[in-house]
Amino acid sequence: MPIIRVEMFSGRSVDQKRALVRELTEAFVNAAGGLPQSVHVVITDVDKSDWGSGGQLNADKFPD
């Protein structure tokens, strides 16, 4: 049971997440084989204020 974990900034729509799950599943099956039903995708939405990089909060680097 392969599990693909995605952490990304909050704000994507359900339709965008649906497309992401579909396309990640297709890519995995094409690259590694297996059945699409066995591929699990876990999406974790993270607020920009809870994620930092380069010594800086992403809320400061990427304001809305």
N, CA, C and O atoms as a GROMACS GRO file, in nm:
protein
  256
    1MET      N    1   0.084  -0.118   0.000
    1MET     CA    2   0.000   0.000   0.000
    1MET      C    3   0.089   0.124   0.000
    1MET      O    4   0.131   0.169   0.107
    2PRO      N    5   0.118   0.180  -0.117
    2PRO     CA    6   0.196   0.303  -0.120
    2PRO      C    7   0.115   0.421  -0.066
    2PRO      O    8  -0.005   0.432  -0.089
    3ILE      N    9   0.186   0.507   0.006
    3ILE     CA   10   0.124   0.629   0.060
    3ILE      C   11   0.205   0.748   0.012
    3ILE      O   12   0.326   0.754   0.033
    4ILE      N   13   0.140   0.841  -0.053
    4ILE     CA   14   0.202   0.965  -0.097
    4ILE      C   15   0.154   1.074  -0.002
    4ILE      O   16   0.034   1.096   0.013
    5ARG      N   17   0.248   1.143   0.061
    5ARG     CA   18   0.213   1.251   0.154
    5ARG      C   19   0.250   1.385   0.091
    5ARG      O   20   0.360   1.403   0.038
    6VAL      N   21   0.155   1.477   0.096
    6VAL     CA   22   0.174   1.610   0.040
    6VAL      C   23   0.149   1.712   0.150
    6VAL      O   24   0.042   1.713   0.211
    7GLU      N   25   0.247   1.798   0.174
    7GLU     CA   26   0.227   1.911   0.265
    7GLU      C   27   0.235   2.037   0.180
    7GLU      O   28   0.330   2.057   0.105
    8MET      N   29   0.134   2.121   0.192
    8MET     CA   30   0.130   2.242   0.110
    8MET      C   31   0.054   2.350   0.184
    8MET      O   32  -0.018   2.324   0.280
    9PHE      N   33   0.073   2.474   0.137
    9PHE     CA   34   0.003   2.585   0.197
    9PHE      C   35  -0.147   2.566   0.184
    9PHE      O   36  -0.196   2.513   0.084
   10SER      N   37  -0.220   2.608   0.285
   10SER     CA   38  -0.366   2.604   0.282
   10SER      C   39  -0.418   2.695   0.171
   10SER      O   40  -0.349   2.788   0.128
   11GLY      N   41  -0.539   2.666   0.126
   11GLY     CA   42  -0.603   2.756   0.032
   11GLY      C   43  -0.645   2.692  -0.099
   11GLY      O   44  -0.715   2.756  -0.178
   12ARG      N   45  -0.605   2.567  -0.124
   12ARG     CA   46  -0.648   2.502  -0.248
   12ARG      C   47  -0.793   2.457  -0.233
   12ARG      O   48  -0.838   2.423  -0.124
   13SER      N   49  -0.864   2.459  -0.343
   13SER     CA   50  -1.004   2.416  -0.343
   13SER      C   51  -1.012   2.264  -0.343
   13SER      O   52  -0.914   2.194  -0.369
   14VAL      N   53  -1.130   2.213  -0.313
   14VAL     CA   54  -1.153   2.068  -0.318
   14VAL      C   55  -1.129   2.017  -0.459
   14VAL      O   56  -1.074   1.908  -0.476
   15ASP      N   57  -1.170   2.093  -0.560
   15ASP     CA   58  -1.147   2.051  -0.699
   15ASP      C   59  -0.998   2.041  -0.730
   15ASP      O   60  -0.955   1.948  -0.798
   16GLN      N   61  -0.918   2.135  -0.680
   16GLN     CA   62  -0.773   2.129  -0.701
   16GLN      C   63  -0.714   2.007  -0.631
   16GLN      O   64  -0.627   1.939  -0.687
   17LYS      N   65  -0.759   1.980  -0.510
   17LYS     CA   66  -0.710   1.863  -0.437
   17LYS      C   67  -0.752   1.734  -0.506
   17LYS      O   68  -0.675   1.638  -0.512
   18ARG      N   69  -0.872   1.731  -0.557
   18ARG     CA   70  -0.922   1.614  -0.630
   18ARG      C   71  -0.832   1.586  -0.751
   18ARG      O   72  -0.794   1.472  -0.776
   19ALA      N   73  -0.800   1.691  -0.825
   19ALA     CA   74  -0.712   1.676  -0.942
   19ALA      C   75  -0.573   1.631  -0.900
   19ALA      O   76  -0.512   1.548  -0.967
   20LEU      N   77  -0.522   1.685  -0.791
   20LEU     CA   78  -0.390   1.647  -0.741
   20LEU      C   79  -0.387   1.499  -0.704
   20LEU      O   80  -0.293   1.428  -0.741
   21VAL      N   81  -0.487   1.452  -0.633
   21VAL     CA   82  -0.494   1.310  -0.595
   21VAL      C   83  -0.500   1.222  -0.720
   21VAL      O   84  -0.430   1.122  -0.729
   22ARG      N   85  -0.582   1.260  -0.815
   22ARG     CA   86  -0.596   1.182  -0.939
   22ARG      C   87  -0.463   1.176  -1.015
   22ARG      O   88  -0.421   1.069  -1.058
   23GLU      N   89  -0.398   1.291  -1.032
   23GLU     CA   90  -0.276   1.295  -1.111
   23GLU      C   91  -0.157   1.231  -1.040
   23GLU      O   92  -0.074   1.167  -1.104
   24LEU      N   93  -0.148   1.246  -0.908
   24LEU     CA   94  -0.041   1.179  -0.834
   24LEU      C   95  -0.059   1.027  -0.840
   24LEU      O   96   0.039   0.953  -0.855
   25THR      N   97  -0.182   0.981  -0.829
   25THR     CA   98  -0.209   0.838  -0.838
   25THR      C   99  -0.171   0.785  -0.975
   25THR      O  100  -0.104   0.682  -0.986
   26GLU      N  101  -0.211   0.854  -1.081
   26GLU     CA  102  -0.177   0.812  -1.217
   26GLU      C  103  -0.026   0.809  -1.237
   26GLU      O  104   0.027   0.714  -1.295
   27ALA      N  105   0.044   0.911  -1.188
   27ALA     CA  106   0.190   0.917  -1.203
   27ALA      C  107   0.257   0.801  -1.130
   27ALA      O  108   0.351   0.741  -1.182
   28PHE      N  109   0.209   0.771  -1.010
   28PHE     CA  110   0.268   0.660  -0.934
   28PHE      C  111   0.249   0.528  -1.006
   28PHE      O  112   0.343   0.451  -1.021
   29VAL      N  113   0.128   0.502  -1.051
   29VAL     CA  114   0.098   0.376  -1.121
   29VAL      C  115   0.181   0.366  -1.249
   29VAL      O  116   0.233   0.258  -1.280
   30ASN      N  117   0.194   0.475  -1.323
   30ASN     CA  118   0.274   0.474  -1.446
   30ASN      C  119   0.421   0.449  -1.418
   30ASN      O  120   0.488   0.380  -1.495
   31ALA      N  121   0.473   0.504  -1.310
   31ALA     CA  122   0.616   0.492  -1.280
   31ALA      C  123   0.651   0.363  -1.206
   31ALA      O  124   0.756   0.304  -1.232
   32ALA      N  125   0.564   0.319  -1.116
   32ALA     CA  126   0.599   0.207  -1.028
   32ALA      C  127   0.509   0.085  -1.045
   32ALA      O  128   0.538  -0.021  -0.989
   33GLY      N  129   0.401   0.099  -1.121
   33GLY     CA  130   0.309  -0.012  -1.137
   33GLY      C  131   0.212  -0.022  -1.022
   33GLY      O  132   0.210   0.062  -0.932
   34GLY      N  133   0.132  -0.125  -1.026
   34GLY     CA  134   0.032  -0.146  -0.921
   34GLY      C  135  -0.105  -0.097  -0.964
   34GLY      O  136  -0.125  -0.048  -1.074
   35LEU      N  137  -0.196  -0.114  -0.872
   35LEU     CA  138  -0.335  -0.074  -0.897
   35LEU      C  139  -0.362   0.064  -0.838
   35LEU      O  140  -0.316   0.094  -0.728
   36PRO      N  141  -0.436   0.147  -0.910
   36PRO     CA  142  -0.470   0.279  -0.856
   36PRO      C  143  -0.540   0.270  -0.720
   36PRO      O  144  -0.521   0.357  -0.635
   37GLN      N  145  -0.620   0.166  -0.700
   37GLN     CA  146  -0.694   0.151  -0.575
   37GLN      C  147  -0.602   0.132  -0.455
   37GLN      O  148  -0.643   0.153  -0.341
   38SER      N  149  -0.478   0.092  -0.480
   38SER     CA  150  -0.386   0.067  -0.368
   38SER      C  151  -0.305   0.190  -0.330
   38SER      O  152  -0.237   0.190  -0.227
   39VAL      N  153  -0.313   0.295  -0.411
   39VAL     CA  154  -0.235   0.417  -0.385
   39VAL      C  155  -0.317   0.511  -0.296
   39VAL      O  156  -0.432   0.543  -0.325
   40HIS      N  157  -0.255   0.553  -0.186
   40HIS     CA  158  -0.320   0.646  -0.093
   40HIS      C  159  -0.246   0.779  -0.099
   40HIS      O  160  -0.123   0.783  -0.102
   41VAL      N  161  -0.322   0.888  -0.101
   41VAL     CA  162  -0.265   1.023  -0.100
   41VAL      C  163  -0.319   1.095   0.023
   41VAL      O  164  -0.440   1.103   0.044
   42VAL      N  165  -0.227   1.146   0.105
   42VAL     CA  166  -0.265   1.220   0.226
   42VAL      C  167  -0.220   1.364   0.207
   42VAL      O  168  -0.101   1.391   0.190
   43ILE      N  169  -0.315   1.456   0.211
   43ILE     CA  170  -0.285   1.598   0.194
   43ILE      C  171  -0.295   1.666   0.330
   43ILE      O  172  -0.396   1.654   0.399
   44THR      N  173  -0.189   1.737   0.366
   44THR     CA  174  -0.188   1.814   0.489
   44THR      C  175  -0.177   1.962   0.452
   44THR      O  176  -0.077   2.005   0.395
   45ASP      N  177  -0.280   2.038   0.485
   45ASP     CA  178  -0.277   2.182   0.463
   45ASP      C  179  -0.205   2.248   0.580
   45ASP      O  180  -0.234   2.219   0.696
   46VAL      N  181  -0.111   2.334   0.549
   46VAL     CA  182  -0.034   2.403   0.652
   46VAL      C  183  -0.046   2.554   0.629
   46VAL      O  184  -0.024   2.602   0.518
   47ASP      N  185  -0.081   2.626   0.733
   47ASP     CA  186  -0.090   2.771   0.723
   47ASP      C  187   0.051   2.829   0.703
   47ASP      O  188   0.148   2.778   0.759
   48LYS      N  189   0.060   2.933   0.625
   48LYS     CA  190   0.191   2.996   0.599
   48LYS      C  191   0.259   3.042   0.727
   48LYS      O  192   0.382   3.049   0.733
   49SER      N  193   0.180   3.075   0.828
   49SER     CA  194   0.238   3.121   0.954
   49SER      C  195   0.292   3.004   1.038
   49SER      O  196   0.358   3.026   1.140
   50ASP      N  197   0.265   2.881   0.996
   50ASP     CA  198   0.314   2.763   1.066
   50ASP      C  199   0.428   2.695   0.990
   50ASP      O  200   0.466   2.582   1.023
   51TRP      N  201   0.482   2.761   0.889
   51TRP     CA  202   0.584   2.701   0.804
   51TRP      C  203   0.690   2.807   0.777
   51TRP      O  204   0.659   2.919   0.736
   52GLY      N  205   0.813   2.772   0.801
   52GLY     CA  206   0.922   2.864   0.774
   52GLY      C  207   1.028   2.802   0.686
   52GLY      O  208   1.041   2.679   0.682
   53SER      N  209   1.102   2.885   0.617
   53SER     CA  210   1.215   2.839   0.537
   53SER      C  211   1.314   2.953   0.525
   53SER      O  212   1.277   3.070   0.517
   54GLY      N  213   1.440   2.917   0.523
   54GLY     CA  214   1.544   3.020   0.511
   54GLY      C  215   1.546   3.116   0.628
   54GLY      O  216   1.586   3.232   0.612
   55GLY      N  217   1.503   3.071   0.745
   55GLY     CA  218   1.503   3.156   0.864
   55GLY      C  219   1.390   3.256   0.870
   55GLY      O  220   1.396   3.351   0.949
   56GLN      N  221   1.289   3.236   0.789
   56GLN     CA  222   1.180   3.333   0.781
   56GLN      C  223   1.046   3.260   0.770
   56GLN      O  224   1.037   3.156   0.704
   57LEU      N  225   0.943   3.315   0.835
   57LEU     CA  226   0.809   3.258   0.818
   57LEU      C  227   0.762   3.279   0.674
   57LEU      O  228   0.786   3.384   0.614
   58ASN      N  229   0.697   3.179   0.621
   58ASN     CA  230   0.646   3.191   0.485
   58ASN      C  231   0.532   3.292   0.476
   58ASN      O  232   0.505   3.344   0.368
   59ALA      N  233   0.466   3.320   0.588
   59ALA     CA  234   0.364   3.425   0.588
   59ALA      C  235   0.426   3.561   0.556
   59ALA      O  236   0.362   3.647   0.495
   60ASP      N  237   0.552   3.579   0.596
   60ASP     CA  238   0.622   3.704   0.565
   60ASP      C  239   0.678   3.703   0.423
   60ASP      O  240   0.679   3.806   0.356
   61LYS      N  241   0.722   3.587   0.378
   61LYS     CA  242   0.780   3.576   0.244
   61LYS      C  243   0.676   3.580   0.134
   61LYS      O  244   0.700   3.632   0.026
   62PHE      N  245   0.558   3.523   0.164
   62PHE     CA  246   0.452   3.511   0.063
   62PHE      C  247   0.320   3.565   0.117
   62PHE      O  248   0.227   3.488   0.139
   63PRO      N  249   0.310   3.695   0.138
   63PRO     CA  250   0.184   3.750   0.191
   63PRO      C  251   0.071   3.731   0.089
   63PRO      O  252   0.094   3.728  -0.032
   64ASP      N  253  -0.049   3.720   0.141
   64ASP     CA  254  -0.165   3.701   0.052
   64ASP      C  255  -0.193   3.825  -0.028
   64ASP      O  256  -0.287   3.827  -0.108
   0.00000   0.00000   0.00000
